[in-house]
Amino acid sequence: MHATQTRTTTGARQSEFTLELEDCGVPISNSEIPITVSVDRHQTSRVIHIERKHTWIVEANPLGTAELTGVYNNDEEVSLPSTVPNWISAAVGVLGIDEVSL
């Protein structure tokens, strides 16, 4: 996994990396997904953007839990799924997040 890290003008940190879902135990071949993590300057929350067919927005707190807060298709918001897809939980697990809810 290759990661780059930048700092925004507001003092937030932003990391970008690509993750292979098979490496997280999700049996989907050729499932490389780009992930962008933004951390506010007070380090109280992380906003995670996952690109896989849509843009999935996950907001995480320092306690290791998170909430799926949005799904976008070409900048248009689409409905949240009825449950959090398993691959999202696996993907954010590499960031130390144990639970994702709606």
Backbone as a chain_set.jsonl record, in Angstrom:
{"seq": "MHATQTRTTTGARQSEFTLELEDCGVPISNSEIPITVSVDRHQTSRVIHIERKHTWIVEANPLGTAELTGVYNNDEEVSLPSTVPNWISAAVGVLGIDEVSL", "coords": {"N": [[0.851, -1.157, 0.0], [0.752, 2.09, -1.005], [1.221, 5.304, 0.25], [0.429, 8.796, 0.353], [0.939, 11.962, 1.912], [-0.456, 15.071, 2.77], [-0.78, 18.523, 3.789], [-3.448, 20.669, 4.367], [-4.602, 24.06, 3.628], [-6.133, 24.815, 5.793], [-4.987, 23.58, 7.888], [-5.609, 20.969, 8.204], [-4.838, 17.482, 7.889], [-4.163, 15.359, 5.146], [-4.365, 12.164, 3.79], [-3.619, 9.874, 1.219], [-4.228, 6.753, -0.239], [-4.008, 3.542, -1.861], [-5.886, 0.618, -1.739], [-6.048, -2.89, -1.752], [-8.774, -4.876, -1.764], [-8.838, -7.655, -1.453], [-6.619, -8.092, 0.13], [-7.589, -7.43, 2.57], [-9.189, -9.448, 3.296], [-11.535, -9.621, 1.869], [-13.251, -11.358, -0.507], [-12.902, -10.415, -3.34], [-11.704, -10.168, -6.453], [-9.255, -8.177, -8.204], [-9.778, -5.66, -6.988], [-8.906, -3.009, -6.373], [-8.939, -0.072, -4.56], [-9.08, 3.462, -4.308], [-8.417, 5.489, -1.467], [-9.083, 8.31, 0.486], [-8.148, 10.09, 3.296], [-9.086, 12.54, 5.518], [-8.025, 14.511, 8.18], [-9.093, 16.546, 10.76], [-7.645, 19.605, 12.042], [-7.628, 19.547, 14.79], [-7.666, 16.94, 15.341], [-9.975, 15.483, 15.991], [-11.801, 14.202, 14.443], [-12.153, 12.087, 11.546], [-12.549, 12.2, 8.082], [-13.413, 10.03, 5.614], [-12.97, 9.196, 2.311], [-13.995, 6.914, -0.021], [-13.428, 5.416, -3.06], [-15.313, 3.518, -5.035], [-17.1, 2.403, -7.48], [-19.048, 4.258, -6.619], [-18.707, 7.31, -4.707], [-17.987, 6.912, -1.422], [-18.717, 8.119, 1.747], [-17.324, 8.193, 4.873], [-17.447, 8.964, 8.239], [-15.323, 9.164, 10.898], [-14.61, 8.683, 14.393], [-12.299, 9.344, 17.145], [-12.529, 7.094, 18.756], [-12.602, 4.719, 17.395], [-14.884, 4.028, 16.038], [-17.324, 4.533, 13.416], [-19.393, 6.274, 10.985], [-21.346, 5.717, 8.145], [-21.98, 8.236, 6.067], [-22.663, 9.283, 3.609], [-23.305, 8.741, 0.084], [-22.197, 9.111, -3.148], [-22.706, 9.685, -6.634], [-21.074, 10.725, -9.305], [-20.981, 13.37, -8.189], [-23.634, 13.659, -7.391], [-25.865, 13.058, -4.817], [-26.778, 9.85, -3.67], [-29.095, 7.362, -2.443], [-28.523, 6.047, 0.835], [-27.355, 2.727, 1.53], [-29.286, -0.043, 2.88], [-27.867, -1.486, 4.726], [-24.479, -1.427, 5.951], [-22.04, -2.022, 3.558], [-20.022, -4.974, 3.592], [-17.416, -4.794, 2.574], [-16.712, -2.145, 3.034], [-16.404, -1.958, 5.82], [-14.215, -3.683, 6.076], [-12.283, -2.278, 4.587], [-11.927, 0.172, 6.014], [-11.048, -0.877, 8.331], [-8.282, -1.163, 8.243], [-7.504, 1.267, 9.073], [-7.84, 1.296, 11.729], [-10.464, 1.321, 12.544], [-13.141, -0.087, 14.097], [-15.898, -0.463, 13.878], [-18.606, 0.298, 11.733], [-21.439, 2.195, 11.216], [-24.796, 3.088, 10.127]], "CA": [[0.0, 0.0, 0.0], [1.519, 3.322, -1.112], [0.453, 6.422, 0.812], [0.983, 10.14, 0.317], [0.321, 12.773, 2.949], [-0.341, 16.504, 2.55], [-1.441, 19.361, 4.788], [-4.262, 21.661, 3.671], [-4.454, 25.433, 4.124], [-6.826, 24.951, 7.079], [-4.235, 22.84, 8.892], [-6.013, 19.556, 8.226], [-3.936, 16.563, 7.202], [-4.86, 14.499, 4.199], [-3.583, 11.022, 3.327], [-4.237, 9.134, 0.12], [-3.597, 5.464, -0.521], [-4.795, 2.566, -2.604], [-6.002, -0.612, -0.966], [-6.577, -4.068, -2.438], [-9.731, -5.478, -0.83], [-8.459, -9.051, -1.172], [-5.652, -8.063, 1.231], [-8.36, -7.226, 3.807], [-10.034, -10.61, 3.502], [-12.768, -9.547, 1.078], [-12.967, -12.19, -1.684], [-13.227, -9.749, -4.6], [-10.443, -9.991, -7.159], [-9.088, -6.909, -8.918], [-10.614, -4.713, -6.251], [-8.077, -1.935, -5.865], [-9.764, 1.116, -4.351], [-8.397, 4.613, -3.714], [-9.01, 5.994, -0.234], [-8.548, 9.58, 0.971], [-8.513, 10.328, 4.694], [-8.818, 13.902, 5.979], [-8.094, 14.63, 9.631], [-9.14, 17.967, 11.108], [-6.42, 20.03, 12.734], [-7.734, 19.221, 16.204], [-7.635, 15.48, 15.359], [-11.157, 14.953, 16.665], [-12.571, 13.366, 13.518], [-11.568, 11.777, 10.238], [-13.5, 12.009, 6.999], [-12.798, 9.058, 4.716], [-13.606, 9.081, 0.997], [-13.634, 5.65, -0.655], [-13.905, 5.398, -4.439], [-15.612, 2.199, -5.594], [-18.344, 2.585, -8.234], [-19.544, 5.545, -6.129], [-17.872, 7.854, -3.645], [-18.575, 6.567, -0.138], [-18.189, 9.009, 2.781], [-17.376, 7.612, 6.219], [-16.916, 9.876, 9.248], [-14.831, 8.359, 12.022], [-14.199, 9.394, 15.612], [-11.076, 8.765, 17.708], [-12.803, 5.892, 19.544], [-12.569, 3.533, 16.557], [-16.17, 3.768, 15.401], [-17.57, 5.458, 12.309], [-20.731, 6.278, 10.417], [-21.46, 5.941, 6.706], [-22.835, 9.422, 6.035], [-23.08, 9.69, 2.274], [-22.899, 8.008, -1.11], [-22.342, 10.019, -4.28], [-22.437, 9.215, -7.989], [-20.814, 11.918, -10.118], [-21.354, 14.54, -7.387], [-25.048, 13.645, -7.001], [-26.07, 12.159, -3.681], [-27.701, 8.732, -3.862], [-29.58, 6.831, -1.162], [-27.668, 5.147, 1.607], [-27.852, 1.352, 1.518], [-29.978, -0.425, 4.12], [-26.812, -1.949, 5.631], [-23.131, -1.045, 5.525], [-21.401, -3.123, 2.826], [-18.907, -5.611, 4.307], [-16.119, -4.345, 2.075], [-16.384, -0.859, 3.659], [-15.87, -2.275, 7.153], [-12.878, -4.254, 5.889], [-11.382, -1.235, 4.092], [-11.588, 1.128, 7.074], [-10.388, -1.624, 9.396], [-6.848, -0.908, 8.187], [-7.296, 2.561, 9.721], [-8.124, 1.13, 13.152], [-11.89, 1.522, 12.817], [-13.704, -1.404, 14.407], [-17.329, -0.564, 13.607], [-19.203, 1.326, 10.882], [-22.904, 2.129, 11.255], [-25.486, 4.045, 9.251]], "C": [[0.904, 1.229, 0.0], [0.665, 4.473, -0.607], [1.189, 7.729, 0.588], [0.253, 10.959, 1.366], [0.578, 14.238, 2.643], [-1.018, 17.235, 3.701], [-2.184, 20.453, 4.032], [-4.051, 23.039, 4.279], [-5.159, 25.648, 5.455], [-6.099, 24.214, 8.201], [-4.63, 21.385, 8.995], [-4.949, 18.729, 7.498], [-4.75, 15.692, 6.269], [-3.901, 13.413, 3.734], [-4.346, 10.344, 2.21], [-3.486, 7.826, -0.064], [-4.553, 4.589, -1.299], [-4.741, 1.259, -1.848], [-6.582, -1.714, -1.841], [-7.481, -4.793, -1.449], [-9.402, -6.929, -0.503], [-7.468, -9.122, -0.011], [-6.329, -7.868, 2.581], [-9.296, -8.387, 4.082], [-11.358, -10.577, 2.767], [-12.511, -10.281, -0.231], [-13.455, -11.567, -3.0], [-11.905, -9.517, -5.316], [-10.452, -8.673, -7.925], [-9.909, -5.799, -8.275], [-9.778, -3.615, -5.597], [-8.925, -0.666, -5.736], [-8.912, 2.247, -3.775], [-9.16, 5.129, -2.509], [-8.31, 7.298, 0.129], [-9.068, 9.8, 2.384], [-8.121, 11.76, 5.044], [-9.013, 13.945, 7.484], [-8.105, 16.109, 9.967], [-7.936, 18.332, 11.971], [-6.447, 19.757, 14.23], [-7.727, 17.709, 16.427], [-8.8, 14.879, 16.139], [-12.003, 14.086, 15.743], [-11.776, 13.144, 12.242], [-12.706, 11.625, 9.251], [-12.798, 11.159, 5.953], [-13.622, 8.984, 3.438], [-13.088, 7.808, 0.353], [-14.25, 5.643, -2.048], [-14.07, 3.948, -4.9], [-17.019, 2.259, -6.184], [-19.005, 3.915, -7.887], [-18.476, 6.109, -5.194], [-18.614, 7.628, -2.339], [-17.91, 7.438, 0.926], [-18.417, 8.37, 4.143], [-16.749, 8.625, 7.165], [-16.582, 9.073, 10.494], [-14.445, 9.236, 13.2], [-12.956, 8.718, 16.18], [-11.286, 7.463, 18.48], [-12.822, 4.612, 18.713], [-13.907, 3.137, 15.968], [-16.41, 4.84, 14.341], [-19.005, 5.325, 11.833], [-20.627, 6.522, 8.916], [-22.453, 7.08, 6.53], [-23.276, 9.84, 4.644], [-22.555, 8.785, 1.188], [-23.191, 8.924, -2.291], [-21.985, 9.326, -5.587], [-22.289, 10.458, -8.854], [-21.332, 13.177, -9.442], [-22.836, 14.65, -7.051], [-25.225, 12.622, -5.883], [-27.088, 11.082, -4.046], [-28.08, 8.197, -2.484], [-28.531, 5.966, -0.486], [-28.217, 3.733, 1.489], [-28.549, 1.032, 2.844], [-29.011, -0.98, 5.164], [-25.462, -1.477, 5.088], [-22.507, -2.222, 4.792], [-20.181, -3.663, 3.591], [-17.551, -5.09, 3.859], [-15.727, -2.99, 2.664], [-15.785, -1.094, 5.041], [-14.456, -2.826, 7.048], [-11.876, -3.175, 5.481], [-10.98, -0.268, 5.206], [-10.962, 0.443, 8.284], [-8.886, -1.399, 9.415], [-6.495, 0.441, 8.828], [-7.613, 2.499, 11.213], [-9.568, 1.372, 13.532], [-12.538, 0.138, 12.944], [-15.153, -1.566, 13.986], [-17.788, 0.606, 12.75], [-20.707, 1.128, 10.92], [-23.478, 3.118, 10.257], [-25.948, 5.24, 10.046]], "O": [[1.729, 1.395, 0.899], [-0.496, 4.601, -0.997], [2.418, 7.774, 0.627], [-0.908, 10.692, 1.677], [1.697, 14.615, 2.295], [-1.744, 16.631, 4.491], [-1.613, 21.094, 3.151], [-3.403, 23.175, 5.317], [-4.814, 26.58, 6.182], [-6.554, 24.226, 9.344], [-4.053, 20.64, 9.787], [-4.257, 19.224, 6.609], [-5.889, 15.333, 6.568], [-2.771, 13.695, 3.336], [-5.573, 10.25, 2.25], [-2.255, 7.797, -0.045], [-5.75, 4.862, -1.381], [-3.684, 0.843, -1.374], [-7.524, -1.471, -2.595], [-7.016, -5.272, -0.415], [-9.663, -7.385, 0.611], [-7.469, -10.091, 0.747], [-5.719, -8.11, 3.622], [-10.112, -8.322, 5.001], [-12.221, -11.419, 3.013], [-11.638, -9.874, -0.998], [-14.313, -12.127, -3.682], [-11.07, -8.75, -4.837], [-11.507, -8.128, -8.249], [-10.648, -5.088, -8.956], [-9.932, -3.331, -4.409], [-9.557, -0.241, -6.703], [-8.116, 2.024, -2.864], [-10.388, 5.201, -2.519], [-7.083, 7.38, 0.084], [-10.268, 9.709, 2.639], [-6.964, 12.149, 4.886], [-10.026, 13.479, 8.006], [-7.233, 16.854, 9.519], [-7.293, 17.461, 12.557], [-5.398, 19.738, 14.874], [-7.777, 17.248, 17.567], [-8.636, 13.892, 16.856], [-12.837, 13.314, 16.215], [-10.862, 13.898, 11.907], [-13.717, 10.99, 9.553], [-11.726, 11.516, 5.465], [-14.827, 8.739, 3.481], [-11.879, 7.637, 0.196], [-15.456, 5.84, -2.199], [-13.087, 3.243, -5.125], [-18.009, 2.173, -5.457], [-19.474, 4.623, -8.779], [-17.466, 5.459, -4.928], [-19.738, 8.098, -2.168], [-16.683, 7.493, 1.004], [-19.545, 8.05, 4.518], [-15.638, 9.096, 6.921], [-17.435, 8.395, 11.067], [-14.013, 10.377, 13.032], [-12.596, 7.626, 15.74], [-10.312, 6.794, 18.825], [-13.035, 3.53, 19.258], [-14.054, 2.03, 15.45], [-15.792, 5.905, 14.359], [-19.73, 4.406, 12.213], [-19.911, 7.419, 8.47], [-23.64, 6.915, 6.811], [-24.174, 10.67, 4.508], [-21.512, 8.147, 1.331], [-24.297, 9.449, -2.42], [-21.081, 8.492, -5.639], [-23.266, 11.164, -9.107], [-22.047, 13.966, -10.062], [-23.254, 15.653, -6.473], [-24.791, 11.476, -5.993], [-28.122, 11.364, -4.651], [-27.454, 8.543, -1.481], [-27.763, 5.256, -1.136], [-29.428, 3.555, 1.36], [-28.405, 1.772, 3.817], [-29.306, -0.947, 6.359], [-25.333, -1.168, 3.903], [-22.446, -3.32, 5.344], [-19.408, -2.893, 4.163], [-16.635, -4.958, 4.671], [-14.537, -2.701, 2.788], [-14.77, -0.491, 5.39], [-13.591, -2.471, 7.849], [-10.747, -3.159, 5.972], [-9.803, 0.075, 5.325], [-10.409, 1.107, 9.161], [-8.27, -1.436, 10.48], [-5.325, 0.719, 9.093], [-7.649, 3.529, 11.885], [-9.876, 1.602, 14.702], [-12.486, -0.682, 12.028], [-15.603, -2.689, 13.758], [-17.417, 1.754, 12.995], [-21.198, 0.025, 10.685], [-22.749, 3.883, 9.625], [-26.55, 6.157, 9.488]]}, "num_chains": 1, "name": "protein.A"}
